[in-house]
Amino acid sequence: MINIAVLGYGVVGSGVVEVVKKNEMSISKKAGEKIAVKRILDIRDFPDSPDAELITKNPDEIFNDDSISIIVETIGGIGAAYEFTKRAFQKGKHVVTSNKELVATYGPELLKLAKDSGVNYLFEASVGGGIPIIRPLSECLAANEISSIIGILNGTTNYILTQMKKEGRDFASALKSAQQNGYAEADPTADIEGHDTCRKIAILSSIAYNEFVDYKNIHTEGITKITKEDMQYAEVMGSVIKLIAVSRKVNDKIFARVSPVIISKSHPLANVEDVFNAILVSGNAIGDVMFYGRGAGKLPTASAVVADIIDIVKHSDNGGRNVWEKKDYNNVIDIGESETRFFVRAATENNKEAKNRIMSIFGNVEFIKLERPEFEDEIAFVTMKSTEKDLSAKVDLLKEADAINGIKNIIRVEGE
Ligand code: HSE
């Protein structure tokens, strides 16, 4: 019998307890041992919960209990979760987590500590919710040199963008619905400003390139500036707007970025909708491989956590998993040096003059016109490919032009 303890009885933690109980028989068969939740730690009271008698507010009841060998950390954040994870390793207990913020922040230290303690630290649920991606990337694709990863890694923002596009819903009501479904972070700022996606691409990149990629060095933009009007432009361009995370190995450095991107409807990520996530990985032996599934939510995420628990039960002596080497320099390429195309919308009352100015600054561009009265006082175009530094300097020049009354939005265009 393997006893586990769950730290944090929120959406994911309660999902883990539910899945362990619901699939008890099949899990025992696959793991080769019976797995039971012995204790749940939470500072809140849950008098009506079916698990009420397992819940404690005292961490000592878990850490001092030698019969508990696996800790599930679903508290989130980098405060108590960090301390409890270290304490678990010191006590010789394995840890399974869905906490991407903790893994992205303290991955190198915690993986090393786990290895030194002869225990496992597994985090399949930290990226892509229920989608198997961490284990495939670190084990099944281990024979490859990974050249790039591109993905939709946040269910909440993909849900919001889908609702805005297909149902014409406004941002606030779509966000509320994502929260009610248990997709969003406790503070949804992390979702809508792209921070959650940033941590996830940092984790995937650290595994893929076998060196720590610090999320703090990754250029990150969220979806709060995306409007229904931008989506109408994307539509006439035969494209959609998605929050895209990308990372690429470029010689001995890594390019990584999180931002809304206009992508062609023929792109493999364009039809990934609602809470679904998808990750496209390119390796030098496999070519392209794509992972798709529910990227957030109680049971999909619990599914990944419980799979990690089963993995540990089957291979409990396998504390020697990879650690992430931390470089003593910034291994992420400056965003200004990367190349892209910009879609630019600018306000103008003099379309002809604005057009001339745009062409004199940017050279060859593609103008996009929406023949509707509400778009009459603006001009939109897509630039040629150039470095971000160069394009930003040109946008600054455009802002100064007499015929331009302000920039309405700038969105990257990729993958056509
Ligand atoms: N808030 C996250 C999302 C949860 O919406 O994708 C899963 O990591």
Residues whose N, C-alpha, C, O or C-beta is under 5 A from the ligand:
A	BS01	HSE	S126 L153 N154 G155 T156 Y183 A184 E185 D191 G295 A296
